[in-house]
Amino acid sequence: MHGNWQQYREKLVKITDKIVEKHGLTVTVPKPQPEKRTMAELKMKERGQLTWKDKIRQAVDATMREAHISDFKSFKDKLGELAVNVIERGRDLTYGLTGTNYKSRGAKLGDDYKKETIFNELDRRNELQVGTSRQRQGRAWLEGRGERLEREQSARHSSCYLFLLFYLI
């Protein structure tokens, strides 16, 4: 088989879900993976200390709370301001604390930090912004339309009056 395995798998899951529903069975939904934590992280958490992975999670969460961030470049730039480097590698993102050797893949931090999740949210925001700007442009066009119609009608009337004036003279 050639092609993208992930896309093939998604299609296969959709087909099997339809078959399962057709026969009156319940579709199984995979549970979201919890944030993975090492023993050292668990011990630090027990002592009330903040781990370096938690710092990365907090920076990503703070960045994603900002509604104006709708593309990967602005996402990456904002994280850079918060001392977190982001590298896009294949199917995942790698986050690292600036000035340290601490790095972690998004999948290790939890489902919310995976490349797929981040990109889906950024795409959704981008679509909303594009849709909103299109609506504004459409409204502006409609609002200006009345004025344009009045100008066109007055121009027609004035040309009709001029024609009548010349015709009568």
Biotite code that builds the C-alpha atoms (Angstrom):
import biotite.structure as struc

atoms = struc.array([
    struc.Atom([0.000, 0.000, 0.000], chain_id="A", res_id=1, res_name="MET", atom_name="CA", element="C"),
    struc.Atom([1.279, 3.413, -0.933], chain_id="A", res_id=2, res_name="HIS", atom_name="CA", element="C"),
    struc.Atom([0.141, 6.697, 0.535], chain_id="A", res_id=3, res_name="GLY", atom_name="CA", element="C"),
    struc.Atom([-0.505, 8.291, 3.859], chain_id="A", res_id=4, res_name="ASN", atom_name="CA", element="C"),
    struc.Atom([-1.232, 5.648, 6.487], chain_id="A", res_id=5, res_name="TRP", atom_name="CA", element="C"),
    struc.Atom([-2.911, 8.132, 8.818], chain_id="A", res_id=6, res_name="GLN", atom_name="CA", element="C"),
    struc.Atom([-5.453, 9.173, 6.177], chain_id="A", res_id=7, res_name="GLN", atom_name="CA", element="C"),
    struc.Atom([-6.113, 5.544, 5.293], chain_id="A", res_id=8, res_name="TYR", atom_name="CA", element="C"),
    struc.Atom([-6.622, 4.696, 8.952], chain_id="A", res_id=9, res_name="ARG", atom_name="CA", element="C"),
    struc.Atom([-9.064, 7.616, 9.435], chain_id="A", res_id=10, res_name="GLU", atom_name="CA", element="C"),
    struc.Atom([-11.139, 6.465, 6.444], chain_id="A", res_id=11, res_name="LYS", atom_name="CA", element="C"),
    struc.Atom([-11.108, 2.906, 7.718], chain_id="A", res_id=12, res_name="LEU", atom_name="CA", element="C"),
    struc.Atom([-12.273, 4.029, 11.174], chain_id="A", res_id=13, res_name="VAL", atom_name="CA", element="C"),
    struc.Atom([-15.147, 6.032, 9.646], chain_id="A", res_id=14, res_name="LYS", atom_name="CA", element="C"),
    struc.Atom([-16.248, 3.049, 7.551], chain_id="A", res_id=15, res_name="ILE", atom_name="CA", element="C"),
    struc.Atom([-16.158, 0.656, 10.502], chain_id="A", res_id=16, res_name="THR", atom_name="CA", element="C"),
    struc.Atom([-18.035, 3.170, 12.686], chain_id="A", res_id=17, res_name="ASP", atom_name="CA", element="C"),
    struc.Atom([-20.830, 3.350, 10.078], chain_id="A", res_id=18, res_name="LYS", atom_name="CA", element="C"),
    struc.Atom([-21.046, -0.451, 9.933], chain_id="A", res_id=19, res_name="ILE", atom_name="CA", element="C"),
    struc.Atom([-21.119, -0.705, 13.734], chain_id="A", res_id=20, res_name="VAL", atom_name="CA", element="C"),
    struc.Atom([-23.917, 1.910, 13.981], chain_id="A", res_id=21, res_name="GLU", atom_name="CA", element="C"),
    struc.Atom([-25.865, 0.215, 11.185], chain_id="A", res_id=22, res_name="LYS", atom_name="CA", element="C"),
    struc.Atom([-25.973, -3.003, 13.229], chain_id="A", res_id=23, res_name="HIS", atom_name="CA", element="C"),
    struc.Atom([-27.080, -1.183, 16.386], chain_id="A", res_id=24, res_name="GLY", atom_name="CA", element="C"),
    struc.Atom([-23.801, -1.468, 18.263], chain_id="A", res_id=25, res_name="LEU", atom_name="CA", element="C"),
    struc.Atom([-22.054, 1.358, 20.090], chain_id="A", res_id=26, res_name="THR", atom_name="CA", element="C"),
    struc.Atom([-19.042, 3.022, 18.561], chain_id="A", res_id=27, res_name="VAL", atom_name="CA", element="C"),
    struc.Atom([-15.982, 2.949, 20.773], chain_id="A", res_id=28, res_name="THR", atom_name="CA", element="C"),
    struc.Atom([-14.299, 6.283, 21.224], chain_id="A", res_id=29, res_name="VAL", atom_name="CA", element="C"),
    struc.Atom([-10.639, 6.257, 22.232], chain_id="A", res_id=30, res_name="PRO", atom_name="CA", element="C"),
    struc.Atom([-9.924, 7.880, 25.576], chain_id="A", res_id=31, res_name="LYS", atom_name="CA", element="C"),
    struc.Atom([-7.683, 10.933, 25.428], chain_id="A", res_id=32, res_name="PRO", atom_name="CA", element="C"),
    struc.Atom([-4.224, 10.158, 26.644], chain_id="A", res_id=33, res_name="GLN", atom_name="CA", element="C"),
    struc.Atom([-3.389, 11.813, 29.940], chain_id="A", res_id=34, res_name="PRO", atom_name="CA", element="C"),
    struc.Atom([-0.279, 13.922, 30.288], chain_id="A", res_id=35, res_name="GLU", atom_name="CA", element="C"),
    struc.Atom([2.634, 11.556, 30.721], chain_id="A", res_id=36, res_name="LYS", atom_name="CA", element="C"),
    struc.Atom([4.709, 12.148, 33.822], chain_id="A", res_id=37, res_name="ARG", atom_name="CA", element="C"),
    struc.Atom([7.924, 10.538, 35.018], chain_id="A", res_id=38, res_name="THR", atom_name="CA", element="C"),
    struc.Atom([8.532, 9.485, 38.611], chain_id="A", res_id=39, res_name="MET", atom_name="CA", element="C"),
    struc.Atom([10.776, 12.520, 39.114], chain_id="A", res_id=40, res_name="ALA", atom_name="CA", element="C"),
    struc.Atom([7.965, 14.800, 37.929], chain_id="A", res_id=41, res_name="GLU", atom_name="CA", element="C"),
    struc.Atom([5.467, 13.121, 40.244], chain_id="A", res_id=42, res_name="LEU", atom_name="CA", element="C"),
    struc.Atom([7.838, 13.568, 43.214], chain_id="A", res_id=43, res_name="LYS", atom_name="CA", element="C"),
    struc.Atom([8.376, 17.247, 42.334], chain_id="A", res_id=44, res_name="MET", atom_name="CA", element="C"),
    struc.Atom([4.625, 17.742, 42.107], chain_id="A", res_id=45, res_name="LYS", atom_name="CA", element="C"),
    struc.Atom([4.180, 16.146, 45.544], chain_id="A", res_id=46, res_name="GLU", atom_name="CA", element="C"),
    struc.Atom([6.667, 18.677, 46.946], chain_id="A", res_id=47, res_name="ARG", atom_name="CA", element="C"),
    struc.Atom([4.769, 21.522, 45.237], chain_id="A", res_id=48, res_name="GLY", atom_name="CA", element="C"),
    struc.Atom([7.535, 22.268, 42.743], chain_id="A", res_id=49, res_name="GLN", atom_name="CA", element="C"),
    struc.Atom([6.914, 23.193, 39.115], chain_id="A", res_id=50, res_name="LEU", atom_name="CA", element="C"),
    struc.Atom([8.555, 20.850, 36.588], chain_id="A", res_id=51, res_name="THR", atom_name="CA", element="C"),
    struc.Atom([10.110, 22.020, 33.356], chain_id="A", res_id=52, res_name="TRP", atom_name="CA", element="C"),
    struc.Atom([7.398, 20.206, 31.397], chain_id="A", res_id=53, res_name="LYS", atom_name="CA", element="C"),
    struc.Atom([4.770, 22.100, 33.370], chain_id="A", res_id=54, res_name="ASP", atom_name="CA", element="C"),
    struc.Atom([6.516, 25.355, 32.421], chain_id="A", res_id=55, res_name="LYS", atom_name="CA", element="C"),
    struc.Atom([6.247, 24.358, 28.755], chain_id="A", res_id=56, res_name="ILE", atom_name="CA", element="C"),
    struc.Atom([2.589, 23.362, 29.186], chain_id="A", res_id=57, res_name="ARG", atom_name="CA", element="C"),
    struc.Atom([1.799, 26.675, 30.879], chain_id="A", res_id=58, res_name="GLN", atom_name="CA", element="C"),
    struc.Atom([3.526, 28.634, 28.099], chain_id="A", res_id=59, res_name="ALA", atom_name="CA", element="C"),
    struc.Atom([1.606, 26.755, 25.381], chain_id="A", res_id=60, res_name="VAL", atom_name="CA", element="C"),
    struc.Atom([-1.671, 27.183, 27.284], chain_id="A", res_id=61, res_name="ASP", atom_name="CA", element="C"),
    struc.Atom([-1.063, 30.918, 27.711], chain_id="A", res_id=62, res_name="ALA", atom_name="CA", element="C"),
    struc.Atom([-0.237, 31.247, 24.016], chain_id="A", res_id=63, res_name="THR", atom_name="CA", element="C"),
    struc.Atom([-3.330, 29.360, 22.898], chain_id="A", res_id=64, res_name="MET", atom_name="CA", element="C"),
    struc.Atom([-5.534, 31.518, 25.140], chain_id="A", res_id=65, res_name="ARG", atom_name="CA", element="C"),
    struc.Atom([-4.672, 34.498, 22.942], chain_id="A", res_id=66, res_name="GLU", atom_name="CA", element="C"),
    struc.Atom([-7.388, 34.563, 20.290], chain_id="A", res_id=67, res_name="ALA", atom_name="CA", element="C"),
    struc.Atom([-5.400, 36.585, 17.731], chain_id="A", res_id=68, res_name="HIS", atom_name="CA", element="C"),
    struc.Atom([-2.845, 33.799, 17.269], chain_id="A", res_id=69, res_name="ILE", atom_name="CA", element="C"),
    struc.Atom([-4.065, 31.945, 14.189], chain_id="A", res_id=70, res_name="SER", atom_name="CA", element="C"),
    struc.Atom([-0.942, 30.700, 12.417], chain_id="A", res_id=71, res_name="ASP", atom_name="CA", element="C"),
    struc.Atom([2.106, 28.658, 13.335], chain_id="A", res_id=72, res_name="PHE", atom_name="CA", element="C"),
    struc.Atom([4.546, 31.557, 12.939], chain_id="A", res_id=73, res_name="LYS", atom_name="CA", element="C"),
    struc.Atom([2.745, 33.749, 15.475], chain_id="A", res_id=74, res_name="SER", atom_name="CA", element="C"),
    struc.Atom([2.353, 30.699, 17.756], chain_id="A", res_id=75, res_name="PHE", atom_name="CA", element="C"),
    struc.Atom([6.090, 30.019, 17.542], chain_id="A", res_id=76, res_name="LYS", atom_name="CA", element="C"),
    struc.Atom([7.010, 33.702, 18.028], chain_id="A", res_id=77, res_name="ASP", atom_name="CA", element="C"),
    struc.Atom([4.803, 34.051, 21.122], chain_id="A", res_id=78, res_name="LYS", atom_name="CA", element="C"),
    struc.Atom([6.284, 30.899, 22.659], chain_id="A", res_id=79, res_name="LEU", atom_name="CA", element="C"),
    struc.Atom([9.744, 32.305, 21.926], chain_id="A", res_id=80, res_name="GLY", atom_name="CA", element="C"),
    struc.Atom([8.822, 35.352, 24.020], chain_id="A", res_id=81, res_name="GLU", atom_name="CA", element="C"),
    struc.Atom([7.866, 32.946, 26.828], chain_id="A", res_id=82, res_name="LEU", atom_name="CA", element="C"),
    struc.Atom([11.281, 31.189, 26.614], chain_id="A", res_id=83, res_name="ALA", atom_name="CA", element="C"),
    struc.Atom([10.015, 28.089, 24.800], chain_id="A", res_id=84, res_name="VAL", atom_name="CA", element="C"),
    struc.Atom([11.399, 26.952, 21.437], chain_id="A", res_id=85, res_name="ASN", atom_name="CA", element="C"),
    struc.Atom([9.150, 25.007, 19.061], chain_id="A", res_id=86, res_name="VAL", atom_name="CA", element="C"),
    struc.Atom([10.455, 22.770, 16.299], chain_id="A", res_id=87, res_name="ILE", atom_name="CA", element="C"),
    struc.Atom([8.179, 21.089, 13.785], chain_id="A", res_id=88, res_name="GLU", atom_name="CA", element="C"),
    struc.Atom([9.431, 17.566, 13.183], chain_id="A", res_id=89, res_name="ARG", atom_name="CA", element="C"),
    struc.Atom([7.473, 15.184, 11.026], chain_id="A", res_id=90, res_name="GLY", atom_name="CA", element="C"),
    struc.Atom([4.246, 14.254, 12.756], chain_id="A", res_id=91, res_name="ARG", atom_name="CA", element="C"),
    struc.Atom([4.966, 16.048, 16.022], chain_id="A", res_id=92, res_name="ASP", atom_name="CA", element="C"),
    struc.Atom([6.213, 19.244, 17.604], chain_id="A", res_id=93, res_name="LEU", atom_name="CA", element="C"),
    struc.Atom([9.237, 19.376, 19.865], chain_id="A", res_id=94, res_name="THR", atom_name="CA", element="C"),
    struc.Atom([9.176, 21.931, 22.662], chain_id="A", res_id=95, res_name="TYR", atom_name="CA", element="C"),
    struc.Atom([12.293, 23.020, 24.497], chain_id="A", res_id=96, res_name="GLY", atom_name="CA", element="C"),
    struc.Atom([13.086, 25.526, 27.231], chain_id="A", res_id=97, res_name="LEU", atom_name="CA", element="C"),
    struc.Atom([15.402, 28.282, 26.016], chain_id="A", res_id=98, res_name="THR", atom_name="CA", element="C"),
    struc.Atom([18.843, 28.144, 27.594], chain_id="A", res_id=99, res_name="GLY", atom_name="CA", element="C"),
    struc.Atom([18.461, 24.568, 28.798], chain_id="A", res_id=100, res_name="THR", atom_name="CA", element="C"),
    struc.Atom([18.813, 21.127, 27.333], chain_id="A", res_id=101, res_name="ASN", atom_name="CA", element="C"),
    struc.Atom([15.236, 20.187, 28.296], chain_id="A", res_id=102, res_name="TYR", atom_name="CA", element="C"),
    struc.Atom([13.138, 19.086, 25.312], chain_id="A", res_id=103, res_name="LYS", atom_name="CA", element="C"),
    struc.Atom([9.935, 17.137, 24.974], chain_id="A", res_id=104, res_name="SER", atom_name="CA", element="C"),
    struc.Atom([7.693, 16.051, 22.141], chain_id="A", res_id=105, res_name="ARG", atom_name="CA", element="C"),
    struc.Atom([4.095, 17.233, 22.166], chain_id="A", res_id=106, res_name="GLY", atom_name="CA", element="C"),
    struc.Atom([2.797, 13.667, 22.504], chain_id="A", res_id=107, res_name="ALA", atom_name="CA", element="C"),
    struc.Atom([4.769, 13.266, 25.744], chain_id="A", res_id=108, res_name="LYS", atom_name="CA", element="C"),
    struc.Atom([3.191, 16.431, 27.161], chain_id="A", res_id=109, res_name="LEU", atom_name="CA", element="C"),
    struc.Atom([-0.353, 15.290, 26.387], chain_id="A", res_id=110, res_name="GLY", atom_name="CA", element="C"),
    struc.Atom([-2.932, 15.318, 23.580], chain_id="A", res_id=111, res_name="ASP", atom_name="CA", element="C"),
    struc.Atom([-3.459, 19.087, 23.810], chain_id="A", res_id=112, res_name="ASP", atom_name="CA", element="C"),
    struc.Atom([0.177, 19.713, 22.851], chain_id="A", res_id=113, res_name="TYR", atom_name="CA", element="C"),
    struc.Atom([0.364, 17.445, 19.809], chain_id="A", res_id=114, res_name="LYS", atom_name="CA", element="C"),
    struc.Atom([1.015, 18.922, 16.384], chain_id="A", res_id=115, res_name="LYS", atom_name="CA", element="C"),
    struc.Atom([-2.355, 17.763, 15.064], chain_id="A", res_id=116, res_name="GLU", atom_name="CA", element="C"),
    struc.Atom([-4.281, 19.406, 17.918], chain_id="A", res_id=117, res_name="THR", atom_name="CA", element="C"),
    struc.Atom([-2.375, 22.698, 17.718], chain_id="A", res_id=118, res_name="ILE", atom_name="CA", element="C"),
    struc.Atom([-2.617, 22.917, 13.915], chain_id="A", res_id=119, res_name="PHE", atom_name="CA", element="C"),
    struc.Atom([-6.339, 22.066, 13.922], chain_id="A", res_id=120, res_name="ASN", atom_name="CA", element="C"),
    struc.Atom([-7.023, 24.866, 16.404], chain_id="A", res_id=121, res_name="GLU", atom_name="CA", element="C"),
    struc.Atom([-4.862, 27.354, 14.478], chain_id="A", res_id=122, res_name="LEU", atom_name="CA", element="C"),
    struc.Atom([-6.627, 26.410, 11.221], chain_id="A", res_id=123, res_name="ASP", atom_name="CA", element="C"),
    struc.Atom([-10.028, 26.847, 12.900], chain_id="A", res_id=124, res_name="ARG", atom_name="CA", element="C"),
    struc.Atom([-9.020, 30.300, 14.145], chain_id="A", res_id=125, res_name="ARG", atom_name="CA", element="C"),
    struc.Atom([-7.676, 31.261, 10.737], chain_id="A", res_id=126, res_name="ASN", atom_name="CA", element="C"),
    struc.Atom([-10.947, 30.202, 9.077], chain_id="A", res_id=127, res_name="GLU", atom_name="CA", element="C"),
    struc.Atom([-12.909, 32.260, 11.611], chain_id="A", res_id=128, res_name="LEU", atom_name="CA", element="C"),
    struc.Atom([-10.760, 35.328, 10.931], chain_id="A", res_id=129, res_name="GLN", atom_name="CA", element="C"),
    struc.Atom([-11.025, 34.926, 7.155], chain_id="A", res_id=130, res_name="VAL", atom_name="CA", element="C"),
    struc.Atom([-14.776, 34.376, 7.417], chain_id="A", res_id=131, res_name="GLY", atom_name="CA", element="C"),
    struc.Atom([-15.170, 37.434, 9.650], chain_id="A", res_id=132, res_name="THR", atom_name="CA", element="C"),
    struc.Atom([-13.147, 39.642, 7.303], chain_id="A", res_id=133, res_name="SER", atom_name="CA", element="C"),
    struc.Atom([-15.188, 38.380, 4.339], chain_id="A", res_id=134, res_name="ARG", atom_name="CA", element="C"),
    struc.Atom([-18.386, 39.193, 6.227], chain_id="A", res_id=135, res_name="GLN", atom_name="CA", element="C"),
    struc.Atom([-17.057, 42.688, 6.992], chain_id="A", res_id=136, res_name="ARG", atom_name="CA", element="C"),
    struc.Atom([-16.129, 43.200, 3.338], chain_id="A", res_id=137, res_name="GLN", atom_name="CA", element="C"),
    struc.Atom([-19.570, 41.977, 2.268], chain_id="A", res_id=138, res_name="GLY", atom_name="CA", element="C"),
    struc.Atom([-21.297, 44.268, 4.760], chain_id="A", res_id=139, res_name="ARG", atom_name="CA", element="C"),
    struc.Atom([-19.174, 47.228, 3.644], chain_id="A", res_id=140, res_name="ALA", atom_name="CA", element="C"),
    struc.Atom([-20.052, 46.478, 0.040], chain_id="A", res_id=141, res_name="TRP", atom_name="CA", element="C"),
    struc.Atom([-23.756, 46.266, 0.870], chain_id="A", res_id=142, res_name="LEU", atom_name="CA", element="C"),
    struc.Atom([-23.654, 49.419, 2.989], chain_id="A", res_id=143, res_name="GLU", atom_name="CA", element="C"),
    struc.Atom([-21.932, 51.351, 0.202], chain_id="A", res_id=144, res_name="GLY", atom_name="CA", element="C"),
    struc.Atom([-24.275, 49.883, -2.393], chain_id="A", res_id=145, res_name="ARG", atom_name="CA", element="C"),
    struc.Atom([-27.132, 52.276, -1.553], chain_id="A", res_id=146, res_name="GLY", atom_name="CA", element="C"),
    struc.Atom([-24.899, 55.285, -2.040], chain_id="A", res_id=147, res_name="GLU", atom_name="CA", element="C"),
    struc.Atom([-23.631, 53.926, -5.360], chain_id="A", res_id=148, res_name="ARG", atom_name="CA", element="C"),
    struc.Atom([-27.183, 53.321, -6.581], chain_id="A", res_id=149, res_name="LEU", atom_name="CA", element="C"),
    struc.Atom([-28.210, 56.872, -5.663], chain_id="A", res_id=150, res_name="GLU", atom_name="CA", element="C"),
    struc.Atom([-25.219, 58.318, -7.544], chain_id="A", res_id=151, res_name="ARG", atom_name="CA", element="C"),
    struc.Atom([-25.957, 56.181, -10.595], chain_id="A", res_id=152, res_name="GLU", atom_name="CA", element="C"),
    struc.Atom([-29.634, 57.184, -10.571], chain_id="A", res_id=153, res_name="GLN", atom_name="CA", element="C"),
    struc.Atom([-28.853, 60.875, -10.136], chain_id="A", res_id=154, res_name="SER", atom_name="CA", element="C"),
    struc.Atom([-26.338, 60.656, -12.985], chain_id="A", res_id=155, res_name="ALA", atom_name="CA", element="C"),
    struc.Atom([-28.998, 59.036, -15.205], chain_id="A", res_id=156, res_name="ARG", atom_name="CA", element="C"),
    struc.Atom([-31.554, 61.687, -14.257], chain_id="A", res_id=157, res_name="HIS", atom_name="CA", element="C"),
    struc.Atom([-29.158, 64.524, -14.940], chain_id="A", res_id=158, res_name="SER", atom_name="CA", element="C"),
    struc.Atom([-28.223, 63.041, -18.321], chain_id="A", res_id=159, res_name="SER", atom_name="CA", element="C"),
    struc.Atom([-31.950, 62.633, -19.112], chain_id="A", res_id=160, res_name="CYS", atom_name="CA", element="C"),
    struc.Atom([-32.565, 66.266, -18.178], chain_id="A", res_id=161, res_name="TYR", atom_name="CA", element="C"),
    struc.Atom([-29.667, 67.375, -20.366], chain_id="A", res_id=162, res_name="LEU", atom_name="CA", element="C"),
    struc.Atom([-30.986, 65.295, -23.242], chain_id="A", res_id=163, res_name="PHE", atom_name="CA", element="C"),
    struc.Atom([-34.471, 66.797, -22.840], chain_id="A", res_id=164, res_name="LEU", atom_name="CA", element="C"),
    struc.Atom([-33.024, 70.295, -22.627], chain_id="A", res_id=165, res_name="LEU", atom_name="CA", element="C"),
    struc.Atom([-31.064, 69.819, -25.854], chain_id="A", res_id=166, res_name="PHE", atom_name="CA", element="C"),
    struc.Atom([-34.049, 68.175, -27.527], chain_id="A", res_id=167, res_name="TYR", atom_name="CA", element="C"),
    struc.Atom([-36.385, 71.029, -26.596], chain_id="A", res_id=168, res_name="LEU", atom_name="CA", element="C"),
    struc.Atom([-33.981, 73.698, -27.707], chain_id="A", res_id=169, res_name="ILE", atom_name="CA", element="C"),
])
